[in-house]
Amino acid sequence: MKSTTLSTTYFSMNTNDCLSKKKLIWSATPTPFLDDGSLDRGGVERLVERHVRLGASGLFVGGTCGEGGFMPDRQRAELVRLVKRAAGDSLHVAAHVSDTSAVRVAENIRAATDAGADSAVIAPPFMVADLCNRDFLRRYFLEPMEASALPVGIYVRPPLGKMELDLPLWDEVIAHPRVKFVKDSSGSVDCRDHFLKLKLRLPRLTLLTGHEFDVVAWAAEGYDGCLMGTGILNAGLIGRALDCLAAGDLAGANLWQERSNALLHDLFRKDISAWMSGLKYALRKLGAFASEFSHLSFPLTDDDRRRIDAALEREKDFL
């Protein structure tokens, strides 16, 4: 059984002095598939090497960007096993375990534990959002954590349907002793400020923004870093932004953030309508992935490919 104590290699932020500490960069990594939808083992090794080179310290495997919800259970477990084997102690590997009920989340945590994950990440059950009530949500988060052999991360998303979580319930969930980190993709300033106050009471808590287009602003307010679905591409640029922030150079940090944003808009279009296809195309062009296979369909045009090619050439020193 795994210990619930996490290495300070991955969780070292125990202060709100945000300009004096190195910020964490985690990646919600995409999954490398072959053309037939099977896992690309060579691609797994390359994605690990790539993240280490770009300065990431953690990987979130099988999440939205990783298409984990579209994968069979056995394939998702195999992915965690392959990533952890390739990463060893160089990266913290967090497995996505969200599902539609507490019992299914608990089952996924057991599978992630057996596969060697360092932690499990629970997001709200968006697939049944309109059926949720407060009691269901309490059980959905808290019951699996009680049985978990792994430390847990909580993924805070914008409210969907009738599944809005009030802040007192978030407090109860995040205050559970197994919760070590939060990925905050709410985009809410009120939520951000609330979590920063909660962190003062829970110094073990690491706060990671999931908003890759505004990492600097959240980090400047006191967040410990970021967990980005684009980290496999822009971690180098955001790393330089956070280095500037640590040196007290907010203007420089914002310039690097703007440069990262320009890259992402070139990859995905301004309205993000080419998200997964742009990501997979770029990774194949860079030699990281062997295939552009995805379970999602975001069609690319020839203009998209020309724009992405130009962006990759422009930022090649940081990719």
KOLGU-575785 format. One record per residue (C-alpha): y, x, z; residue number from 1. Coordinates in Angstrom, 2 decimals. Each point is the difference from the previous one (the first is absolute). Example, Ala and Ser with C-alpha at 12.3 -4.5 7.8 and 13.67 -1.06 7.14 Angstrom:
<rs>
<r north="-4.50" east="12.30" up="7.80" i="1"/>
<r north="3.44" east="1.37" up="-0.66" i="2"/>
</rs>
This chain:
<rs>
<r north="0.00" east="0.00" up="0.00" i="1"/>
<r north="3.43" east="1.31" up="-0.95" i="2"/>
<r north="2.65" east="0.73" up="2.58" i="3"/>
<r north="3.18" east="-2.10" up="-0.06" i="4"/>
<r north="2.12" east="3.10" up="0.52" i="5"/>
<r north="1.70" east="1.15" up="-3.19" i="6"/>
<r north="0.84" east="3.61" up="-0.74" i="7"/>
<r north="3.63" east="1.00" up="0.31" i="8"/>
<r north="-0.43" east="1.45" up="-3.49" i="9"/>
<r north="0.47" east="-3.55" up="-1.26" i="10"/>
<r north="1.94" east="-1.66" up="2.82" i="11"/>
<r north="2.59" east="2.33" up="1.49" i="12"/>
<r north="3.06" east="-2.21" up="0.38" i="13"/>
<r north="0.57" east="-0.74" up="3.67" i="14"/>
<r north="3.78" east="-0.16" up="-0.07" i="15"/>
<r north="2.77" east="-1.97" up="-1.67" i="16"/>
<r north="1.94" east="3.17" up="-0.79" i="17"/>
<r north="-0.61" east="-0.67" up="-3.68" i="18"/>
<r north="1.90" east="3.02" up="-1.36" i="19"/>
<r north="-1.85" east="2.62" up="2.02" i="20"/>
<r north="-3.61" east="-0.76" up="-0.96" i="21"/>
<r north="-2.00" east="0.36" up="-3.20" i="22"/>
<r north="-0.62" east="-3.46" up="-1.42" i="23"/>
<r north="-3.47" east="-1.11" up="-1.03" i="24"/>
<r north="-0.90" east="-0.84" up="-3.58" i="25"/>
<r north="-3.06" east="-2.19" up="-0.47" i="26"/>
<r north="-1.28" east="-1.36" up="-3.30" i="27"/>
<r north="-1.58" east="-3.38" up="-0.67" i="28"/>
<r north="-2.01" east="1.64" up="-2.72" i="29"/>
<r north="-1.18" east="-1.64" up="-3.21" i="30"/>
<r north="-3.72" east="0.20" up="-0.72" i="31"/>
<r north="-1.35" east="2.08" up="-2.90" i="32"/>
<r north="-2.51" east="-2.00" up="-2.05" i="33"/>
<r north="-2.00" east="0.82" up="-3.08" i="34"/>
<r north="0.26" east="-2.31" up="-3.01" i="35"/>
<r north="-2.96" east="-2.05" up="1.24" i="36"/>
<r north="1.62" east="-0.68" up="3.39" i="37"/>
<r north="-2.12" east="2.47" up="1.95" i="38"/>
<r north="1.66" east="2.59" up="2.24" i="39"/>
<r north="1.15" east="3.24" up="-1.58" i="40"/>
<r north="-1.28" east="2.64" up="2.42" i="41"/>
<r north="1.91" east="2.79" up="-1.70" i="42"/>
<r north="3.12" east="-2.14" up="0.16" i="43"/>
<r north="-0.47" east="-0.42" up="3.77" i="44"/>
<r north="-0.04" east="3.77" up="0.44" i="45"/>
<r north="3.08" east="0.38" up="-2.19" i="46"/>
<r north="1.94" east="-2.70" up="1.84" i="47"/>
<r north="-0.69" east="1.73" up="3.32" i="48"/>
<r north="1.07" east="3.37" up="-1.38" i="49"/>
<r north="3.11" east="-1.60" up="-1.46" i="50"/>
<r north="1.07" east="-1.65" up="3.26" i="51"/>
<r north="-0.49" east="3.21" up="1.98" i="52"/>
<r north="2.07" east="1.94" up="-2.54" i="53"/>
<r north="2.80" east="-2.58" up="0.09" i="54"/>
<r north="0.22" east="0.13" up="3.80" i="55"/>
<r north="-1.69" east="-3.24" up="1.03" i="56"/>
<r north="-1.74" east="-0.09" up="3.36" i="57"/>
<r north="-1.79" east="-3.36" up="-0.23" i="58"/>
<r north="-1.75" east="-2.24" up="-2.52" i="59"/>
<r north="-0.32" east="-3.78" up="0.17" i="60"/>
<r north="-3.13" east="-0.81" up="-2.02" i="61"/>
<r north="-0.97" east="-3.31" up="-1.59" i="62"/>
<r north="3.26" east="-1.81" up="0.64" i="63"/>
<r north="1.99" east="-2.05" up="-2.51" i="64"/>
<r north="0.82" east="3.05" up="-2.13" i="65"/>
<r north="-3.60" east="1.18" up="0.41" i="66"/>
<r north="-1.32" east="-3.36" up="-1.28" i="67"/>
<r north="-2.34" east="-0.22" up="2.97" i="68"/>
<r north="0.08" east="-3.79" up="0.01" i="69"/>
<r north="-1.59" east="-0.03" up="-3.48" i="70"/>
<r north="-2.80" east="2.41" up="0.86" i="71"/>
<r north="-3.48" east="-0.84" up="1.34" i="72"/>
<r north="-0.50" east="0.94" up="3.65" i="73"/>
<r north="-2.43" east="2.78" up="-0.85" i="74"/>
<r north="2.42" east="1.54" up="-2.51" i="75"/>
<r north="2.89" east="-0.13" up="2.47" i="76"/>
<r north="-2.15" east="1.75" up="2.62" i="77"/>
<r north="-1.06" east="2.58" up="-2.58" i="78"/>
<r north="3.66" east="0.65" up="-0.81" i="79"/>
<r north="0.84" east="0.67" up="3.65" i="80"/>
<r north="-3.02" east="2.30" up="0.30" i="81"/>
<r north="0.94" east="1.99" up="-3.11" i="82"/>
<r north="3.67" east="0.32" up="0.97" i="83"/>
<r north="-0.81" east="1.14" up="3.52" i="84"/>
<r north="-2.57" east="2.49" up="-1.25" i="85"/>
<r north="2.56" east="1.48" up="-2.40" i="86"/>
<r north="2.86" east="-0.07" up="2.52" i="87"/>
<r north="-1.80" east="1.37" up="3.04" i="88"/>
<r north="2.61" east="0.71" up="2.66" i="89"/>
<r north="2.83" east="0.52" up="-2.50" i="90"/>
<r north="0.94" east="-3.69" up="-0.18" i="91"/>
<r north="-0.31" east="-2.96" up="2.35" i="92"/>
<r north="-2.01" east="-2.69" up="-1.80" i="93"/>
<r north="0.85" east="-3.59" up="0.92" i="94"/>
<r north="-2.21" east="-2.76" up="-1.45" i="95"/>
<r north="1.28" east="-3.43" up="-0.93" i="96"/>
<r north="-2.11" east="-2.60" up="1.82" i="97"/>
<r north="1.98" east="-3.23" up="-0.45" i="98"/>
<r north="-1.90" east="-3.15" up="-0.94" i="99"/>
<r north="0.04" east="-3.75" up="0.61" i="100"/>
<r north="-1.28" east="-0.25" up="3.58" i="101"/>
<r north="-0.40" east="1.96" up="3.21" i="102"/>
<r north="-3.76" east="0.38" up="-0.47" i="103"/>
<r north="0.42" east="1.36" up="-3.52" i="104"/>
<r north="2.68" east="2.47" up="1.14" i="105"/>
<r north="-2.30" east="1.18" up="2.80" i="106"/>
<r north="-2.83" east="0.47" up="-2.50" i="107"/>
<r north="2.29" east="2.01" up="-2.27" i="108"/>
<r north="1.05" east="2.22" up="2.92" i="109"/>
<r north="-3.65" east="0.77" up="0.75" i="110"/>
<r north="-0.55" east="0.93" up="-3.65" i="111"/>
<r north="3.12" east="2.21" up="0.00" i="112"/>
<r north="-1.19" east="1.69" up="3.18" i="113"/>
<r north="-3.41" east="0.73" up="-1.52" i="114"/>
<r north="1.71" east="1.36" up="-3.14" i="115"/>
<r north="1.98" east="2.52" up="2.06" i="116"/>
<r north="3.51" east="-1.52" up="0.03" i="117"/>
<r north="2.45" east="1.35" up="2.58" i="118"/>
<r north="1.65" east="-3.38" up="0.55" i="119"/>
<r north="-0.01" east="-3.60" up="-1.25" i="120"/>
<r north="2.98" east="-1.96" up="-1.33" i="121"/>
<r north="0.25" east="-3.76" up="0.47" i="122"/>
<r north="2.41" east="-2.05" up="-2.11" i="123"/>
<r north="0.60" east="-3.76" up="0.25" i="124"/>
<r north="-2.60" east="-2.16" up="-1.81" i="125"/>
<r north="2.24" east="-0.93" up="-2.92" i="126"/>
<r north="-2.82" east="-1.64" up="-1.95" i="127"/>
<r north="-0.09" east="-2.86" up="2.52" i="128"/>
<r north="3.67" east="0.06" up="0.95" i="129"/>
<r north="0.54" east="-3.75" up="-0.22" i="130"/>
<r north="-2.98" east="-0.65" up="2.30" i="131"/>
<r north="1.10" east="2.30" up="2.82" i="132"/>
<r north="1.34" east="-1.03" up="3.37" i="133"/>
<r north="1.07" east="2.10" up="2.97" i="134"/>
<r north="-3.35" east="-0.17" up="1.82" i="135"/>
<r north="-1.86" east="1.03" up="-3.16" i="136"/>
<r north="2.33" east="2.97" up="-0.47" i="137"/>
<r north="-0.36" east="1.15" up="3.62" i="138"/>
<r north="-3.76" east="0.01" up="-0.36" i="139"/>
<r north="0.16" east="1.55" up="-3.48" i="140"/>
<r north="1.78" east="3.10" up="1.31" i="141"/>
<r north="-1.06" east="0.28" up="3.64" i="142"/>
<r north="-3.74" east="-0.75" up="-0.07" i="143"/>
<r north="-0.90" east="2.74" up="-2.52" i="144"/>
<r north="2.17" east="2.51" up="1.87" i="145"/>
<r north="-1.85" east="-0.70" up="3.23" i="146"/>
<r north="-3.27" east="0.93" up="-1.68" i="147"/>
<r north="1.37" east="2.85" up="-2.13" i="148"/>
<r north="-1.25" east="3.56" up="0.41" i="149"/>
<r north="2.98" east="1.17" up="-2.08" i="150"/>
<r north="3.73" east="0.23" up="0.70" i="151"/>
<r north="1.84" east="-2.74" up="-1.87" i="152"/>
<r north="3.07" east="-0.26" up="-2.19" i="153"/>
<r north="1.80" east="-3.30" up="-0.56" i="154"/>
<r north="1.40" east="-0.82" up="-3.43" i="155"/>
<r north="3.07" east="-2.24" up="0.28" i="156"/>
<r north="0.69" east="-1.91" up="-3.21" i="157"/>
<r north="2.75" east="-2.50" up="-0.87" i="158"/>
<r north="-1.03" east="-3.51" up="1.09" i="159"/>
<r north="-2.06" east="-1.94" up="-2.53" i="160"/>
<r north="-0.46" east="-3.76" up="-0.08" i="161"/>
<r north="-0.46" east="-1.46" up="3.48" i="162"/>
<r north="-1.22" east="3.28" up="1.42" i="163"/>
<r north="3.28" east="1.24" up="1.43" i="164"/>
<r north="-0.54" east="2.15" up="3.08" i="165"/>
<r north="2.59" east="-0.31" up="2.72" i="166"/>
<r north="1.17" east="3.18" up="1.72" i="167"/>
<r north="-1.61" east="-0.83" up="3.38" i="168"/>
<r north="-3.37" east="-0.20" up="-1.75" i="169"/>
<r north="0.64" east="3.29" up="-1.80" i="170"/>
<r north="0.85" east="1.48" up="3.41" i="171"/>
<r north="-3.31" east="-1.18" up="1.44" i="172"/>
<r north="-1.97" east="1.37" up="-2.95" i="173"/>
<r north="1.78" east="3.37" up="-0.16" i="174"/>
<r north="-0.09" east="0.48" up="3.77" i="175"/>
<r north="-3.80" east="0.06" up="-0.06" i="176"/>
<r north="-1.05" east="3.50" up="1.18" i="177"/>
<r north="-2.04" east="0.68" up="-3.17" i="178"/>
<r north="3.06" east="-0.39" up="-2.23" i="179"/>
<r north="1.38" east="3.44" up="-0.81" i="180"/>
<r north="2.18" east="-0.64" up="-3.04" i="181"/>
<r north="1.79" east="-2.72" up="-1.97" i="182"/>
<r north="0.64" east="-0.17" up="-3.72" i="183"/>
<r north="3.13" east="-2.12" up="-0.23" i="184"/>
<r north="0.44" east="-1.52" up="-3.45" i="185"/>
<r north="1.97" east="-2.98" up="1.31" i="186"/>
<r north="3.28" east="1.21" up="-1.48" i="187"/>
<r north="1.66" east="-1.70" up="2.97" i="188"/>
<r north="2.74" east="1.81" up="1.93" i="189"/>
<r north="-0.59" east="-2.33" up="2.95" i="190"/>
<r north="-3.69" east="0.90" up="-0.02" i="191"/>
<r north="0.83" east="3.71" up="-0.29" i="192"/>
<r north="2.38" east="-0.08" up="2.95" i="193"/>
<r north="-2.52" east="-1.98" up="2.05" i="194"/>
<r north="-2.77" east="2.51" up="-0.69" i="195"/>
<r north="2.26" east="2.92" up="0.93" i="196"/>
<r north="0.65" east="-1.64" up="3.37" i="197"/>
<r north="-3.74" east="-0.59" up="0.39" i="198"/>
<r north="-0.62" east="3.69" up="-0.67" i="199"/>
<r north="2.17" east="0.92" up="2.98" i="200"/>
<r north="-2.54" east="-1.82" up="2.17" i="201"/>
<r north="-2.99" east="1.32" up="-1.95" i="202"/>
<r north="0.56" east="3.71" up="-0.71" i="203"/>
<r north="-3.54" east="0.23" up="-1.46" i="204"/>
<r north="1.16" east="-2.21" up="-2.88" i="205"/>
<r north="0.76" east="1.53" up="-3.41" i="206"/>
<r north="2.22" east="-2.05" up="-2.31" i="207"/>
<r north="-0.39" east="0.50" up="-3.76" i="208"/>
<r north="2.11" east="-1.85" up="-2.54" i="209"/>
<r north="-1.84" east="-1.40" up="-2.99" i="210"/>
<r north="3.20" east="-0.33" up="-2.05" i="211"/>
<r north="-0.16" east="2.98" up="-2.34" i="212"/>
<r north="3.38" east="-0.83" up="-1.53" i="213"/>
<r north="1.80" east="0.32" up="3.35" i="214"/>
<r north="-1.92" east="2.56" up="2.08" i="215"/>
<r north="3.11" east="1.97" up="0.97" i="216"/>
<r north="1.80" east="-2.98" up="1.53" i="217"/>
<r north="-2.96" east="-0.97" up="2.19" i="218"/>
<r north="-0.69" east="3.59" up="1.00" i="219"/>
<r north="3.67" east="0.54" up="0.88" i="220"/>
<r north="-0.21" east="-2.96" up="2.38" i="221"/>
<r north="-2.97" east="1.54" up="1.83" i="222"/>
<r north="-3.17" east="-0.77" up="-1.94" i="223"/>
<r north="-2.53" east="2.82" up="0.11" i="224"/>
<r north="-0.55" east="0.13" up="-3.74" i="225"/>
<r north="-1.43" east="-2.05" up="-2.83" i="226"/>
<r north="-3.23" east="-1.41" up="-1.38" i="227"/>
<r north="0.60" east="-0.45" up="-3.74" i="228"/>
<r north="-2.11" east="-1.50" up="-2.75" i="229"/>
<r north="1.63" east="2.54" up="-2.30" i="230"/>
<r north="-0.55" east="3.07" up="2.18" i="231"/>
<r north="-2.48" east="1.52" up="-2.45" i="232"/>
<r north="2.97" east="0.43" up="-2.37" i="233"/>
<r north="3.22" east="0.15" up="2.01" i="234"/>
<r north="-1.06" east="1.65" up="3.27" i="235"/>
<r north="1.57" east="3.28" up="-1.13" i="236"/>
<r north="3.37" east="-1.63" up="-0.66" i="237"/>
<r north="-0.04" east="-2.03" up="3.22" i="238"/>
<r north="-1.09" east="3.10" up="1.92" i="239"/>
<r north="3.18" east="1.74" up="-1.14" i="240"/>
<r north="2.04" east="-3.05" up="0.98" i="241"/>
<r north="-1.48" east="0.07" up="3.49" i="242"/>
<r north="0.56" east="3.76" up="0.27" i="243"/>
<r north="3.69" east="-0.61" up="-0.72" i="244"/>
<r north="0.06" east="-2.75" up="2.61" i="245"/>
<r north="-1.57" east="2.31" up="2.59" i="246"/>
<r north="2.73" east="2.56" up="-0.77" i="247"/>
<r north="2.71" east="-2.61" up="0.54" i="248"/>
<r north="0.84" east="-0.25" up="-3.71" i="249"/>
<r north="-0.01" east="-3.77" up="-0.54" i="250"/>
<r north="1.82" east="0.25" up="-3.34" i="251"/>
<r north="-2.62" east="2.41" up="-1.33" i="252"/>
<r north="-2.79" east="-2.21" up="1.31" i="253"/>
<r north="1.45" east="-2.99" up="-1.85" i="254"/>
<r north="0.21" east="1.99" up="-3.24" i="255"/>
<r north="-3.72" east="0.82" up="0.20" i="256"/>
<r north="-0.74" east="-3.65" up="0.81" i="257"/>
<r north="1.97" east="-1.08" up="-3.08" i="258"/>
<r north="-1.91" east="2.52" up="-2.11" i="259"/>
<r north="-3.30" east="-1.38" up="1.30" i="260"/>
<r north="1.15" east="-3.56" up="-0.72" i="261"/>
<r north="0.92" east="0.94" up="-3.57" i="262"/>
<r north="-3.50" east="1.42" up="-0.52" i="263"/>
<r north="-1.64" east="-3.14" up="1.37" i="264"/>
<r north="2.14" east="-2.29" up="-2.15" i="265"/>
<r north="-0.94" east="2.04" up="-3.06" i="266"/>
<r north="-3.66" east="-0.37" up="0.92" i="267"/>
<r north="0.00" east="-3.69" up="0.90" i="268"/>
<r north="3.12" east="-1.43" up="-1.71" i="269"/>
<r north="2.99" east="-1.18" up="2.03" i="270"/>
<r north="-1.73" east="-3.29" up="0.86" i="271"/>
<r north="-3.28" east="1.79" up="0.94" i="272"/>
<r north="-1.82" east="-2.07" up="-2.65" i="273"/>
<r north="-2.02" east="3.03" up="-1.19" i="274"/>
<r north="-1.02" east="1.09" up="3.51" i="275"/>
<r north="-3.72" east="0.79" up="0.00" i="276"/>
<r north="-0.27" east="0.77" up="-3.71" i="277"/>
<r north="2.94" east="2.40" up="0.15" i="278"/>
<r north="-1.49" east="1.71" up="3.03" i="279"/>
<r north="-3.45" east="0.42" up="-1.56" i="280"/>
<r north="1.45" east="1.13" up="-3.34" i="281"/>
<r north="2.12" east="2.66" up="1.71" i="282"/>
<r north="-2.95" east="1.29" up="2.04" i="283"/>
<r north="-2.19" east="0.26" up="-3.09" i="284"/>
<r north="2.76" east="1.86" up="-1.86" i="285"/>
<r north="0.30" east="2.41" up="2.93" i="286"/>
<r north="-3.76" east="0.62" up="-0.07" i="287"/>
<r north="-0.52" east="-1.46" up="3.47" i="288"/>
<r north="-2.00" east="-3.04" up="-1.16" i="289"/>
<r north="-2.48" east="-0.05" up="-2.87" i="290"/>
<r north="0.62" east="-3.66" up="-0.83" i="291"/>
<r north="2.72" east="-2.66" up="0.16" i="292"/>
<r north="-2.49" east="-2.66" up="1.13" i="293"/>
<r north="1.45" east="-2.56" up="2.40" i="294"/>
<r north="-1.11" east="-3.41" up="1.24" i="295"/>
<r north="3.60" east="-1.17" up="-0.53" i="296"/>
<r north="1.69" east="-0.61" up="-3.33" i="297"/>
<r north="3.54" east="1.29" up="-0.50" i="298"/>
<r north="0.30" east="0.61" up="-3.78" i="299"/>
<r north="1.81" east="3.12" up="-1.18" i="300"/>
<r north="1.98" east="0.26" up="-3.22" i="301"/>
<r north="0.51" east="3.10" up="-2.12" i="302"/>
<r north="3.55" east="0.13" up="1.36" i="303"/>
<r north="-1.40" east="0.02" up="3.53" i="304"/>
<r north="-2.26" east="2.93" up="-0.84" i="305"/>
<r north="2.83" east="1.97" up="-1.59" i="306"/>
<r north="2.22" east="-0.64" up="3.02" i="307"/>
<r north="-2.75" east="1.03" up="2.45" i="308"/>
<r north="-0.78" east="3.13" up="-2.01" i="309"/>
<r north="3.68" east="1.00" up="0.14" i="310"/>
<r north="0.16" east="-0.64" up="3.75" i="311"/>
<r north="-3.09" east="2.11" up="0.66" i="312"/>
<r north="1.46" east="2.84" up="-2.03" i="313"/>
<r north="3.35" east="-0.30" up="1.78" i="314"/>
<r north="-1.55" east="0.20" up="3.49" i="315"/>
<r north="-2.96" east="2.27" up="-0.79" i="316"/>
<r north="1.10" east="2.59" up="2.57" i="317"/>
<r north="-0.42" east="-2.57" up="2.78" i="318"/>
<r north="-3.19" east="-1.69" up="-1.20" i="319"/>
</rs>
